[in-house]
Amino acid sequence: MKRKKTHKSRTLKSVLGAALEIPADVLGGVPRMTLMGGELLTVEDHKGIMKYTQNEIILNSLLGMIEVTGRELELRSILPEEIQINGLIEGIFIRRKASPAT
């Protein structure tokens, strides 16, 4: 029951945001990723670290899993809402969560 309510509130947010032309990142919850020079990635609105190695870092988010691949990856800073990843970033993949059936 709680899951439906969360889905409905996110849908309401997205509908209102679209109607008012408010970007999704301003409404909150959607991860914002900023890549600088292929060596520094900042991810805002993450939901935790799922995997951490020198070649792969996987973060949880409302969209799904964010997989960062590369070489010599390290966590430069970890804050409750933001993570910075340093290293030779070769790929960023989003494994989206399955949409609930309507």
Secondary structure, DSSP 8 states (H G I E B T S, - for coil): -HHHHHHHHHHHHHHHHHHTT--HHHHSSS-EEEEETTTEEEEES---EEEE-SSEEEEE-SSEEEEEEEEEEEEEEE-SSEEEEEEEEEEEEEEE------
